[in-house]
Amino acid sequence: ACRDLHQTDAALRALDGIMKQPTLTSSAAIEAARQYGALGDLPRTEAALEKVTQLAPELPEGWYDLAALKATVGKSQEALPALRRALALSAKRQASDPKAHDLVAQARQDPSLTSLRQNPEFKQLTAPK
């Protein structure tokens, strides 16, 4: 609500409080990351996504979103390990559920990963199989 009312400082304080809760869930951290992103606070968004990967290490989208953000802010070398993890988890999920969302296909098209496209590891990770 604070964000919608353009009360950025109040929104950030509320989100910071949520992120400090000892009972923080991955869902709450994901929503906090979304809200930080909507507020344009990339450092807090990155920290929230890091927390998501700690709380839900088997969630491919958490790793993918972290990789995409790191690539967007010019941290390509930090983005690649997160992307590698995301794509491995996505492949594992697709092996048991062929209809699951394909993060490799998404990575090939995602404009937030443009800075990685010429990287040999990115090319290897996203090559058709």
C-alpha positions, -999 to 999 in steps of 0.1 A, spaced: 0 0 0 29 24 8 44 18 -26 10 26 -43 8 58 -22 43 68 -33 55 65 2 88 49 -8 106 53 26 77 37 45 75 9 19 112 2 22 110 2 60 81 -22 59 99 -45 35 131 -44 55 111 -54 85 96 -83 67 130 -95 55 144 -94 90 117 -117 104 131 -150 117 101 -168 103 105 -154 68 92 -178 42 105 -181 6 71 -168 -6 74 -137 15 110 -131 3 99 -135 -33 71 -109 -28 96 -86 -10 120 -89 -40 91 -80 -64 82 -50 -43 119 -38 -40 122 -42 -77 90 -22 -83 105 5 -61 137 4 -82 159 -6 -53 182 -31 -70 206 -37 -41 177 -47 -18 161 -67 -47 194 -86 -51 196 -93 -13 160 -105 -12 167 -128 -42 198 -141 -24 176 -149 6 151 -167 -17 179 -190 -29 188 -197 8 152 -204 18 142 -224 -13 175 -237 -28 156 -261 -51 134 -234 -67 148 -228 -102 130 -195 -106 147 -180 -75 181 -188 -90 170 -176 -124 157 -143 -111 189 -138 -92 210 -145 -123 189 -121 -144 193 -93 -119 230 -98 -116 234 -98 -154 213 -67 -156 235 -48 -131 267 -59 -148 277 -87 -124 281 -113 -152 306 -135 -134 282 -137 -104 252 -143 -127 266 -174 -144 267 -197 -114 232 -187 -104 220 -193 -140 238 -226 -141 220 -237 -110 186 -224 -123 189 -243 -155 201 -275 -138 171 -274 -115 148 -266 -143 161 -296 -163 156 -318 -133 120 -306 -129 113 -311 -166 126 -347 -164 98 -355 -140 73 -331 -155 78 -325 -192 51 -298 -192 70 -277 -166 82 -243 -176 114 -244 -197 139 -219 -183 165 -227 -210 140 -215 -236 133 -184 -215 170 -177 -211 175 -177 -248 150 -149 -252 153 -130 -220 166 -94 -226 179 -92 -190 205 -118 -200 218 -99 -231 251 -92 -214 257 -129 -211 248 -140 -247 284 -139 -260 298 -158 -230 309 -193 -240 294 -208 -208 260 -191 -215 261 -205 -250 268 -240 -236 241 -237 -210 215 -227 -235 225 -248 -265 197 -270 -279 200 -305 -268 
